[in-house]
Amino acid sequence: MKNKLLLTTAIASGVMISTAAISDVKISGDIEQTYKSMSYDLAASKIEGGAGLGAETNIAITYTGSLDNGISVKAGSVLEDGVADTEFLTLGGEVVSVTFGQDTGNNLSSTVVPHISDQDGTLYGAVNSGTAIKFKNQYGSIAHDKRHVSLDANAAGGTFTVRYSPSTDANRVSDSGVDTSGGSAVEVLYAGSLGVEGLKVQVGMETDYQENESGTTDDAKLTKFGAAYNFGQISVGADRMVYDSGATSNSDTKMTRFAAVFAASDAIKIGARYTKTDVDGTNADEKMKTLEIGYNLGGLGIELSVGQVENVGASSANGDADVYQLRTRQAF
């Protein structure tokens, strides 16, 4: 009888421990469905085009707790279509913290410019002919997307981040082996409000270092700064990005973007965006004009994007492209 009581007590204790552990774990996610069509105007073939349906499922698992010494810990992963896309382990408090992770945290591939649906780089992608757009949300090897360690400090109404990725060639799997085919990257940035209500600011730079020094190329460098302000129902913003690929000639790409979003109601938003990309050595600027409409049904969002690219690939010979995308997002 005593043994049974002890066993029952042990089981009960185990259940209590498990319940406490489970209470620190949160699961959330979303399901995204898209329909996109694109038509491409080119002198050689006049019109090319195509359409397709897409789907993406994201499941986020997050654990929060504290170590025996009182240091806070947060860890988790985001599964994109069943594959780990984001992973992180963060140690520290509300002021200073250190993160070991991949595709996580404060970064320059995001933007403070207001938008309703996908950013330009995702919305336009490449046209049917295979001629890729020159604009990208981020150029070069992204320290944020590769496995990295970062230091975050919260101050001045925002977050200062210093990030280091030892290898930008490929994401390491479970080992920490040395990859000699890719260089390293350092990213430094600030994102926040500077203590001003309604203001959003982003400024920073990234340097992608070559693994082996070359006499014909240099390290790639990116600088970016942007600001946005909310006037209640209206949000406006702009950002500027300059990317130097490190090539000895025609190596600079300069992007300027303006956008505004109007909240017609709690459920309806309307937005407009203009992006111009100037590439050294090309004969025309690539220009993107985008209109967006978003409707929130409560847990389910519907977004319509209509856009046009002039001089695809920053070349007048490549013609123009029109893009239409309908996206739904169901959060859970």
Protein Blocks (a to p, Z undefined) as FASTA:
>chain_A
ZZmmmmmmmmmmmmmmmmmmmmmpccdddddddddddddddfklopacdddddddddddd
ddddddfkopacddddddeehiafbdcddeddfkbccdddeheajdfkbcfbdcfbdcfk
lmnmpafkopacfbdfbgcjdfklmccddddddeehiacdddddfbfkbccfkbccdcfk
bccddddddddekopghiacdddddddddfbdcfkbccdddddddddddehjaccddddd
dddehiabhkbccdddddddddfbfkbccdddddddddehiabdcddddddddddeehia
cdddddddehehhiaklopaddddddddddZZ
